[in-house]
């Protein structure tokens, strides 16, 4: 039954002031609410169901279940859902953020680390903040200049910036309270130090927790905790040892020096590349166990043979590490992927549940990391309780039932056997950052999964790092596909996405929805027995949480990868999602799997209600139009340019020279028509302010020219195919319509 609106709309400030929050059963005891402040946000997050109108933390609660008890919108009426308002964003790059809603105000982070405060009922802009991230920072990260979300604590909002800062703003005015650089000046972090921040901050016990990315370039992972009031560093935990096994004067010193260092070996590329282990997504505080879980990523370089000369398990790569929130002191760890050589990070969402294990209720941690296995661990001790693959995978035959360690297939150990290997999952994983959800009503985990294969082969001649490029120890010319109809057809058969309803007790899929294409959005579960999810094809759906029936579809006119949220204002429930397709698959590999010839991206915040009256304008559906290229090119130079392109350009502009619509498709760039113009952009950095860095210190002029020759070659080879893909059913070429206008 739907509760009265008056019962649902309870002010966070009012609840705190009334003293209705009690946490006697939890180790994190509540201090009395202060009458002259916003009260204790930590207790409000713990007791989020007491004020379901708000969405106070990335996963709504510390459990990160992404479930809301709001049920005004439910299975019986969701078919009437309409667009209530939308707010255009000033970038058409990817959007991955989770908006926070605090007493009728929405706080949304967007691409390029910008912050917006909006009236959550109307979409009216209240204030905005631009940290002015330098454009040349864009190529220092692997996967677009995205931002996954902010944190809220006692009247301030906090977010990380792509260039490594942590900023605190007054929630009412947007005025900066403080700012710190989260990246220490420490030579042990790796010589290249391409550190970026795109993950959502988490806040617990007055500490702002933040990690970083950069393992593809050369980095050493760590998580930092800053005082929420002052920005003072409280502790830091490094996730891999330094190359001299010396103290960092950090919380991680003892465990790294006594336990982790011996799992690496004294030599290998990790000595100069930092080792990796960046925590670029999930950091979770659990008030029940009173622990913080750090979800640790891949090695630097990826290649295990080159990274540590094929020696050791390389702790704490591919692991969950539990630490004490006040001090960062190590408590336990579980390594899902030992000897990682596939980029099978364990940074994916960590969720806590109470569920029966062998007839006994246990408080557990569950995770579905990249490697394709679903894990259940004891939240207090890290004991492995259960694990099973949730998708097809070909790198392991299963897990050891006692330890949870993978049982490798010999062919999957590609760095050691030296063979080319077609891996499933590939480095984009069976599950990536797209948030999963759990419903306490159905007792199911709703998991956005995908299959994106990848070709692995050792870098020819051993590990040779390149400046301003990914340095992962792979032959980057082997990762993609030959440009033939047969190769495309074979790849497309292996490429798909799905939404799984996973039973964590029985460890099996109850039902699933086949989404055809991969890289779809995160999931929201609600008390109305609904699931909300956006898709790469531009649709936003509501599904029946009990059986997967499709109950609602909205044409968003742009792909969606961000997870939705729900909230209420004055008794009216809303559902919101950031629209805009991006991330590493669209910009790096999306062109390989295109069936229609192009992909289009538009970025905005969409908000829905049962009585919405807003309408989207018709947007451009054609993306980058092909321009007939110069007919002549140097075939020998083009052959050389393929290596240079795959080394320096592929990860932003698409494999084999084919972009996917998020960033410019260089085949149709006017600059490839003139050698000087191309060098001005690529060599001298004419477009640095727009995210295109300069490469004159990385490549010689003749190497840059070889890339231009390669792009002309690829443009000639693919021009007619792209033109044909843009013809309508009558064979008439289409032209773009006017796009969305920022408001």
Residue pairs with C-beta under 8 A, 6 or more apart in sequence:
2 71
2 72
2 74
3 71
4 571
5 72
5 568
5 570
5 571
5 572
6 571
8 52
8 53
8 70
8 72
8 568
8 571
8 573
9 53
9 568
9 569
9 570
9 571
10 50
10 51
10 53
11 51
11 103
12 38
12 39
12 44
12 51
12 54
12 56
12 102
12 103
13 38
13 39
13 103
15 21
15 44
15 50
15 51
16 33
16 38
16 39
16 40
16 43
16 44
17 33
17 35
17 39
19 32
19 33
20 50
21 30
21 33
21 40
21 43
21 44
21 46
21 47
21 50
22 30
23 29
23 30
23 43
23 46
23 47
23 287
26 46
26 287
26 288
27 287
27 288
27 290
28 42
28 43
28 46
28 204
28 205
28 287
28 290
30 40
30 42
30 43
31 40
33 39
33 40
37 154
37 155
38 154
38 155
39 154
40 154
41 56
41 152
41 153
41 154
41 203
42 153
42 203
42 204
42 205
42 206
44 50
44 51
44 54
44 56
45 56
45 57
45 61
45 62
46 61
46 62
46 287
48 54
48 56
48 57
48 60
48 61
49 61
49 69
52 68
52 69
52 70
52 568
53 70
53 101
53 103
53 567
53 568
53 569
54 101
54 102
54 103
54 567
55 68
55 98
55 99
55 100
55 101
55 565
55 566
55 567
56 100
56 101
56 102
56 152
57 100
57 151
57 152
57 202
57 203
58 64
58 98
58 148
58 149
58 151
58 200
58 202
59 65
59 66
59 98
59 284
59 349
59 351
59 435
60 66
60 67
60 68
60 565
62 204
62 284
62 285
62 286
62 287
62 352
63 286
63 351
63 352
63 353
64 282
64 284
64 349
64 350
64 351
64 352
65 351
65 352
65 353
65 437
65 438
65 440
65 525
66 435
66 436
66 437
66 438
66 522
66 523
66 524
66 525
66 563
67 437
67 438
67 439
67 440
67 524
67 525
67 526
67 527
68 524
68 525
68 526
68 527
68 565
68 566
68 567
69 526
69 527
70 526
70 527
70 528
70 566
70 567
70 568
70 573
71 526
71 527
71 528
71 529
72 528
72 568
72 572
72 573
72 610
73 81
73 526
73 528
73 530
73 566
73 573
73 575
73 609
73 610
74 526
74 527
74 528
74 529
74 530
75 528
75 529
75 530
75 544
75 551
77 610
78 528
78 530
78 542
78 551
78 552
79 551
79 552
80 610
81 542
81 552
81 554
81 575
81 608
81 609
81 610
81 612
82 608
82 609
82 610
82 611
82 612
82 613
82 614
83 554
83 606
83 607
83 608
83 612
83 614
83 615
83 616
84 123
84 574
84 607
84 608
84 609
84 611
84 612
84 613
84 614
85 122
85 123
85 607
85 612
85 614
86 123
86 604
86 605
86 606
86 607
86 614
86 616
87 116
87 118
87 123
87 125
87 604
87 605
87 743
88 603
88 604
88 740
88 741
88 742
88 743
89 95
89 110
89 111
89 578
89 580
89 603
89 604
89 605
89 742
90 110
90 114
90 742
91 110
91 111
91 112
91 580
91 603
92 580
92 601
92 602
92 603
92 662
93 111
93 112
93 144
93 145
93 146
93 580
93 582
93 601
93 603
93 662
93 663
94 111
94 144
94 146
94 561
94 580
94 581
94 582
94 583
94 586
94 587
94 601
94 603
94 662
95 110
95 111
95 146
95 561
95 562
95 578
95 579
95 580
95 582
95 603
96 146
96 147
96 148
96 198
96 433
96 561
96 562
96 578
96 582
96 583
97 108
97 109
97 110
97 146
97 147
97 148
97 149
97 150
97 200
97 562
97 578
98 148
98 149
98 200
98 435
98 562
98 563
98 565
99 106
99 107
99 108
99 149
99 565
99 576
99 578
99 605
100 106
100 107
100 108
100 149
100 150
100 151
100 152
100 157
101 107
101 120
101 565
101 567
101 576
102 152
102 171
104 119
104 120
104 121
104 569
104 570
105 117
105 118
105 119
105 120
105 126
105 171
106 116
106 117
106 118
106 119
106 120
106 567
106 576
106 605
107 115
107 116
107 117
107 150
107 152
107 157
107 171
108 115
108 116
108 118
108 150
108 578
108 605
109 115
109 116
109 147
109 148
109 149
109 150
109 159
109 200
110 116
110 147
110 578
110 603
111 144
111 145
111 146
111 147
111 580
111 582
111 603
112 130
112 133
112 145
112 147
112 162
113 131
113 133
113 145
113 147
113 159
113 160
113 161
113 162
113 163
113 197
114 128
114 129
114 130
114 131
114 147
115 128
115 129
115 150
115 157
115 159
115 169
115 174
116 125
116 127
116 128
116 605
117 125
117 126
117 127
117 128
117 157
117 171
117 174
118 124
118 125
118 126
118 605
119 126
120 567
120 569
120 574
120 576
120 607
121 569
121 570
121 572
121 574
123 605
123 607
126 174
127 173
127 174
128 174
129 167
129 169
129 174
129 176
131 161
131 165
131 167
133 145
133 161
133 162
133 163
134 163
135 687
135 688
135 689
135 690
135 691
135 692
135 693
136 685
136 688
136 691
136 693
136 694
137 145
137 162
137 163
137 196
138 145
138 162
138 652
138 691
138 692
138 693
139 468
139 652
139 691
139 692
139 693
140 163
140 194
140 195
140 196
140 214
140 217
141 162
141 194
141 196
141 198
141 213
141 214
142 213
142 214
142 216
142 217
142 470
142 584
142 651
143 198
143 213
143 583
143 584
143 587
144 198
144 582
144 583
144 584
144 587
144 662
145 162
145 198
145 691
146 198
146 582
146 583
147 159
147 160
147 161
147 162
147 198
147 200
148 198
148 199
148 200
148 281
148 433
149 159
149 200
149 201
150 157
150 158
150 159
150 200
150 201
151 157
151 158
151 159
151 200
151 201
151 202
151 203
151 208
152 158
152 171
152 203
153 203
153 206
153 208
153 228
154 228
155 170
155 171
155 172
156 168
156 169
156 170
156 171
156 177
156 228
157 168
157 169
157 171
158 166
158 167
158 168
158 169
158 201
158 203
158 208
158 228
159 166
159 167
159 200
159 201
160 166
160 167
160 182
160 197
160 198
160 199
160 201
160 210
161 167
161 197
162 196
162 197
162 198
163 196
163 197
164 181
164 182
164 183
164 195
164 196
164 197
164 212
165 179
165 180
165 181
165 182
165 197
166 179
166 180
166 182
166 197
166 201
166 208
166 210
166 226
166 231
167 176
167 178
167 179
168 176
168 177
168 178
168 179
168 208
168 228
168 231
169 175
169 176
169 177
170 176
170 177
178 230
178 231
179 231
180 226
180 231
180 233
182 197
182 210
182 212
182 224
182 226
183 189
183 193
183 195
183 212
184 236
186 248
188 220
188 242
188 243
188 244
188 248
188 274
189 195
189 219
189 220
189 222
189 274
190 214
190 218
190 219
190 220
190 272
190 273
190 274
190 275
190 300
191 218
191 272
191 273
191 274
192 217
192 218
192 219
192 273
192 465
192 467
192 471
193 214
193 218
193 219
193 274
194 214
194 216
194 217
194 218
194 219
195 212
195 213
195 214
195 219
196 212
196 213
196 214
197 210
197 211
197 212
197 213
198 213
198 280
199 210
199 211
199 212
199 213
199 279
199 280
199 281
199 282
199 283
201 208
201 209
201 210
202 208
202 209
202 283
202 284
202 285
203 209
203 228
204 285
204 287
204 292
204 325
205 285
205 325
205 326
206 227
206 228
206 229
207 225
207 226
207 227
207 228
207 234
207 325
207 326
208 225
208 226
208 227
208 228
209 223
209 224
209 225
209 283
209 285
209 292
210 223
210 224
210 226
210 283
211 221
211 222
211 223
211 224
211 278
211 279
211 280
211 281
211 283
211 294
212 219
212 221
212 222
212 278
212 279
212 280
213 219
213 278
213 280
213 297
214 278
214 300
215 221
215 274
215 276
215 277
215 278
215 297
215 298
215 299
215 300
216 300
216 302
216 470
216 471
216 472
217 300
217 469
217 470
217 471
218 272
218 273
218 274
218 300
218 465
218 471
219 273
219 274
219 276
219 278
219 300
220 238
220 239
220 240
220 242
220 274
220 275
220 276
220 277
220 300
221 238
221 239
221 240
221 274
221 275
221 276
221 277
221 278
221 279
221 296
221 297
222 236
222 237
222 238
222 239
222 250
222 252
222 279
223 236
223 237
223 239
223 279
223 283
223 294
223 328
224 233
224 235
224 236
225 233
225 234
225 235
225 236
225 325
225 328
226 232
226 233
226 234
227 233
227 234
234 328
235 250
235 251
235 327
235 328
236 248
236 250
236 251
236 252
236 328
237 250
237 251
237 252
237 294
237 321
237 323
237 328
237 330
238 248
238 250
238 252
238 256
239 252
239 277
239 278
239 279
239 294
239 296
239 316
239 317
239 319
239 321
240 256
240 260
240 264
240 270
240 274
240 275
240 276
240 277
240 314
240 315
240 316
240 317
241 256
241 257
241 260
241 261
241 264
241 275
242 248
242 256
243 270
243 271
243 272
243 275
245 256
245 257
245 261
246 257
247 253
247 257
248 256
250 328
251 323
251 327
251 328
251 329
251 330
252 328
252 330
254 330
255 330
259 315
260 315
260 316
262 312
263 312
263 313
263 314
263 315
264 270
264 275
264 308
264 311
264 312
264 314
264 315
265 308
265 309
265 311
265 312
267 308
267 309
268 306
268 307
268 308
268 309
268 311
269 300
269 301
269 303
269 306
269 307
269 463
269 465
269 473
270 276
270 299
270 300
270 307
270 308
270 314
272 465
273 300
273 301
273 307
273 465
273 471
274 300
275 299
275 300
275 307
275 314
275 317
276 297
276 298
276 299
276 300
276 301
276 307
276 317
277 296
277 297
277 298
277 299
277 300
277 316
277 317
278 296
278 297
278 298
278 347
279 294
279 295
279 296
279 297
279 347
280 297
280 347
281 295
281 347
281 348
281 349
281 433
282 293
282 295
282 347
282 348
282 349
282 350
283 292
283 293
283 294
283 295
284 292
284 293
284 295
284 350
284 351
284 352
285 291
285 292
285 293
285 325
286 292
286 293
286 352
286 365
286 379
288 352
288 363
288 379
289 322
289 363
289 379
289 380
290 324
290 325
291 322
291 323
291 324
291 325
291 331
291 379
291 380
292 322
292 323
292 324
292 325
292 328
293 320
293 321
293 322
293 350
293 365
294 320
294 321
294 322
294 323
295 320
295 345
295 346
295 347
295 348
295 349
295 350
295 367
295 369
296 316
296 317
296 318
296 319
296 320
296 321
296 345
296 346
296 347
297 317
297 318
297 345
297 346
297 347
298 317
298 318
298 340
298 343
298 344
298 345
298 427
299 307
299 308
299 314
299 317
299 340
299 341
300 307
300 471
300 472
301 307
301 463
301 465
301 471
301 472
301 473
302 340
302 341
302 342
302 343
302 427
302 472
302 473
302 474
303 341
303 415
303 458
303 459
303 463
303 472
303 473
303 474
304 310
304 314
304 339
304 340
304 341
304 415
304 416
305 341
305 415
305 416
305 458
305 473
306 415
306 458
306 459
306 462
306 463
306 473
307 314
307 473
308 314
310 339
310 415
310 416
312 339
313 335
313 338
313 339
314 338
314 339
314 340
315 333
315 335
316 333
316 335
317 335
317 337
317 340
318 335
318 336
318 337
318 338
318 340
318 344
318 345
318 346
318 369
318 371
319 333
319 334
319 335
319 336
319 346
320 333
320 334
320 336
320 346
320 350
320 365
320 367
320 377
320 382
321 330
321 332
321 333
322 330
322 331
322 332
322 333
322 382
323 329
323 330
323 331
324 331
331 382
332 381
332 382
333 382
334 375
334 377
334 382
334 384
334 404
335 346
335 405
336 344
336 346
336 367
336 369
336 371
336 373
336 375
336 404
336 406
337 344
337 346
337 369
337 371
337 406
338 405
338 406
339 413
341 413
341 414
341 415
341 456
342 370
342 371
342 395
342 412
342 423
342 425
342 426
342 427
342 456
343 370
343 427
343 429
343 472
344 369
344 370
344 371
344 425
344 427
344 429
345 369
345 370
345 429
346 367
346 369
346 370
346 371
347 369
347 433
348 367
348 368
348 369
348 370
348 429
348 431
348 432
348 433
349 367
349 368
349 433
349 435
349 436
350 365
350 366
350 367
351 365
351 366
351 367
351 436
351 438
351 445
352 363
352 364
352 365
352 366
352 379
353 363
353 364
353 366
353 438
353 504
354 361
354 362
354 363
354 364
355 361
355 362
355 364
355 376
355 443
355 504
355 505
356 362
356 505
357 364
357 376
357 385
357 386
362 378
362 385
363 378
363 379
363 380
364 376
364 377
364 378
364 379
364 385
365 375
365 376
365 377
365 378
365 379
365 382
366 374
366 375
366 376
366 377
366 445
366 504
367 374
367 375
367 377
368 374
368 375
368 390
368 430
368 431
368 436
368 445
368 447
368 449
368 502
369 375
369 429
369 431
370 425
370 427
370 428
370 429
370 430
370 431
370 432
371 393
371 395
371 396
371 406
371 425
371 429
371 430
372 389
372 390
372 391
372 392
372 393
372 395
372 425
372 429
372 430
373 387
373 388
373 389
373 390
373 393
373 396
373 399
373 406
374 387
374 388
374 389
374 390
374 445
374 447
374 502
374 504
374 507
375 384
375 386
375 387
375 404
376 384
376 385
376 386
376 387
376 504
376 507
377 383
377 384
377 385
378 385
384 402
384 403
384 404
386 507
387 399
387 404
387 507
388 399
388 507
388 508
389 398
390 430
390 431
390 447
390 449
390 500
390 502
390 509
391 425
391 430
391 449
391 451
391 500
392 424
392 451
393 424
393 425
393 430
394 409
394 411
394 412
394 423
394 424
395 406
395 408
395 409
395 412
395 423
395 424
395 425
396 406
396 407
396 408
396 409
396 412
397 407
397 408
397 409
398 406
398 407
399 405
399 406
399 407
400 406
400 407
410 417
411 417
411 419
411 421
412 421
412 423
414 420
414 421
414 423
414 456
414 457
414 458
415 456
415 458
415 473
418 458
419 457
420 455
420 456
420 457
420 478
421 455
421 456
421 457
422 453
422 454
422 455
422 456
423 453
423 454
423 455
423 456
424 451
424 453
424 494
425 451
425 452
425 453
425 454
426 452
426 453
426 454
427 454
428 450
428 452
428 454
428 518
428 519
428 584
428 585
428 589
430 449
430 450
430 451
431 447
431 448
431 449
431 450
432 450
432 519
432 583
433 522
433 583
434 448
434 519
434 520
434 521
434 522
434 523
434 561
434 563
435 448
435 522
435 523
435 563
436 445
436 446
436 447
436 448
436 522
436 523
437 445
437 446
437 522
437 523
437 524
437 525
437 531
437 563
438 444
438 445
438 446
438 525
439 446
439 525
439 529
439 545
441 527
441 529
441 545
442 501
442 529
442 545
442 546
443 503
443 504
443 505
444 501
444 502
444 503
444 504
444 510
444 545
445 501
445 502
445 503
445 504
446 499
446 500
446 501
446 502
446 523
446 525
446 531
446 545
447 499
447 500
447 502
447 523
448 497
448 498
448 499
448 500
448 520
448 521
448 522
448 523
448 533
449 497
449 498
449 499
449 500
450 496
450 497
450 498
450 518
450 519
450 520
451 494
451 495
451 496
451 497
451 518
452 495
452 518
452 519
452 585
452 589
452 593
453 491
453 494
453 495
454 479
455 478
455 479
455 480
455 481
456 474
456 478
456 479
457 474
457 475
457 478
458 473
458 474
458 475
459 473
459 474
459 475
460 475
463 471
463 473
465 471
466 647
466 648
466 698
467 697
467 698
468 648
468 693
468 695
468 697
468 698
469 647
469 648
469 698
470 476
470 647
470 651
476 646
476 647
476 650
477 642
477 643
477 646
479 646
479 650
479 655
480 589
480 592
480 646
480 650
480 655
480 656
481 487
481 488
481 491
481 592
481 655
481 656
483 656
483 717
483 718
488 592
491 592
491 593
492 593
492 595
495 517
495 518
495 593
496 514
496 515
496 516
496 517
496 518
497 515
497 516
497 517
497 518
497 519
497 520
497 536
498 512
498 513
498 514
498 515
499 512
499 513
499 515
499 520
499 523
499 531
499 533
499 543
499 548
500 509
500 512
501 509
501 510
501 511
501 512
501 545
501 548
502 508
502 509
502 510
503 509
503 510
511 547
511 548
512 548
513 543
513 548
513 550
515 535
515 536
515 537
516 537
517 535
517 536
517 537
517 593
518 536
518 585
518 593
519 536
519 559
519 561
519 581
519 583
519 585
519 586
519 590
520 533
520 534
520 535
520 536
520 560
520 561
521 533
521 534
521 535
521 536
521 560
521 561
521 562
521 563
521 564
521 577
522 533
522 561
522 562
522 563
522 564
523 531
523 532
523 533
523 563
523 564
524 531
524 532
524 533
524 563
524 564
524 565
524 566
524 575
525 531
525 545
526 532
526 545
526 566
529 544
529 545
529 546
530 542
530 543
530 544
530 545
530 551
531 542
531 543
531 544
531 545
532 540
532 541
532 542
532 543
532 564
532 566
532 575
532 577
533 540
533 541
533 543
533 564
534 540
534 541
534 556
534 559
534 560
534 561
534 562
534 564
534 577
534 579
535 541
535 559
535 560
536 559
536 560
536 561
536 581
536 586
537 559
538 555
538 556
538 557
538 558
538 559
538 560
539 553
539 554
539 555
539 556
540 553
540 554
540 556
540 560
540 564
540 577
540 579
540 606
541 550
541 552
541 553
541 554
542 550
542 551
542 552
543 549
543 550
543 551
544 551
554 606
554 608
556 579
556 606
556 616
557 600
557 602
557 616
557 618
557 619
557 621
558 579
558 580
558 581
558 600
558 601
558 602
558 603
558 604
558 619
559 580
559 581
559 586
559 599
559 601
560 577
560 578
560 579
560 580
560 581
561 580
561 581
561 582
561 583
562 577
562 578
562 579
562 580
563 577
564 575
564 576
564 577
565 575
565 576
565 577
566 573
566 574
566 575
566 576
567 573
567 574
567 576
568 574
572 609
572 611
573 609
573 610
574 607
574 608
574 609
575 607
575 608
575 609
576 605
576 606
576 607
576 608
577 605
577 606
578 603
578 604
578 605
578 606
579 602
579 603
579 604
579 605
579 606
580 601
580 602
580 603
580 604
581 599
581 601
581 662
582 601
582 662
584 651
586 599
586 601
586 660
586 661
586 662
587 651
587 652
587 653
587 654
587 659
587 660
587 662
587 663
588 650
588 651
588 652
588 654
588 655
589 654
589 655
589 660
590 599
590 654
590 660
590 661
590 662
591 654
591 655
591 656
591 658
591 659
591 660
591 665
592 654
592 655
592 656
592 658
594 658
594 660
596 725
597 721
597 722
597 724
597 725
597 726
598 622
598 623
598 624
598 660
598 661
598 722
598 725
598 726
599 623
599 660
599 661
599 662
600 619
600 620
600 621
600 622
600 623
600 661
601 623
601 661
601 662
602 619
602 620
602 739
602 740
604 740
616 740
617 738
617 740
617 741
618 737
618 738
619 737
619 739
619 740
620 736
620 737
620 738
620 739
621 736
621 737
622 726
622 734
622 735
622 736
623 661
623 665
624 659
624 661
624 664
624 665
624 668
625 668
625 726
625 735
625 736
626 667
626 668
626 715
626 718
626 719
626 722
626 723
626 726
627 668
627 670
628 719
629 667
629 668
629 672
629 673
629 712
629 715
629 716
629 719
630 672
630 673
630 712
631 716
632 712
633 709
633 712
633 713
633 716
634 709
635 713
637 705
637 706
637 709
637 710
638 706
638 709
638 710
638 712
638 713
639 710
640 703
640 706
640 710
641 703
641 705
641 706
641 707
641 708
641 709
641 710
641 711
641 713
642 710
644 699
644 703
644 704
644 706
644 707
644 710
645 657
645 707
645 710
645 711
646 655
648 695
648 698
648 699
648 707
649 666
649 707
652 663
653 659
653 663
653 664
653 665
653 666
654 660
654 665
656 714
657 666
657 667
657 710
657 711
657 714
657 715
657 718
658 665
658 667
658 714
658 718
659 665
659 666
659 667
663 691
666 672
666 711
667 711
667 714
667 715
667 718
667 719
668 715
669 711
670 677
671 677
671 678
671 680
671 681
672 678
672 708
672 711
672 712
672 715
675 705
675 708
678 704
678 705
678 707
678 708
679 701
679 704
679 705
680 686
681 687
681 692
682 692
682 694
682 695
682 699
682 704
682 707
683 694
683 695
683 696
683 699
683 701
683 704
684 694
684 696
685 692
685 693
685 694
685 696
686 692
688 694
695 704
696 704
723 733
726 733
726 734
727 733
727 734
728 734
